[in-house]
Amino acid sequence: MKKTIIVMPVANEESTMGQILDEILELPYDRLYIYPVIDDYSKDRTEAIIREREKHSDKVKCIYYKESTGVISCYLEGFRRALADGAEQILEMDGGLSHLPSEIPQFLEKLDEGYECVWGSRFMKGGSMREQPLYRRILSGGGTLLSNLVLGTQLKDMTSGFEAFQREILEKMNFEKFLSTGHMYQTEMRYYCRNCRTVEVPIHYVGTASSLKGSSVVEALKILFKLKKNEKNIWKK
């Protein structure tokens, strides 16, 4: 297989960190690597757990990002490090078991078929959201409908964070030009990549206890209407 690196921003996830790393390491791929990206926001034993796995497996590499400004900056730093380390394919997922390691193979299969971007979808046939409060379901589903309407996209899910890319797509991007620092990032990425060869695959998203602030929703709406103008800044000349 091609060298594939999983970029996984993590913070305060000691209850799930060991399990998700172990489940990924058990997958039957000899060139699949995991780059958990952590910053000062994490106060528990998450980093220690990663460092312990790192000692025993050359497939785990802990990325401590001191300059982090939040989870999206950790995603983008993870992409930079993965590209620098020769990743041919890069997969992005959550570190709290919201995204299931058992669903990674379908992303890799689609990349092997030649797709440039593979999007995880909770709202297509075969996908689902579990243990998620109603308001989060409404925001995710409504966000997809509104994004498709405003941006002219036609995806089933515009807000999922489980996705995979061929190297060539990410290395053409100016990561510092992304507008979002929060929930809108996933929509932003899907919009910029709409003309790439893309496909959606069904995922089963398991909800978390995290809350969503009203200010985050307002900020996401503001960014939504700026994406078309910003697109020219994203792609390298």
Secondary structure, 3 states (H helix, E strand, C coil): CCCEEEEEECCCCHHHHHHHHHHHHCCCCCCEEEEEEECCCCCCCHHHHHHHHHHHCCCECCEECCCCCCHHHHHHHHHHHHHHCCCCEEEECCCCCCCCHHHHHHHHHHHHCCCCEEEEECCCCCCEEECCCHHHHHHHHHHHHHHHHHHCCCCCCCCCCCEEEEHHHHCCECHHHCCCCCCCHHHHHHHHCCCCCEEEEECEEECCCCCCCHHHHHHHHHHHCCHHHHHHHHECC
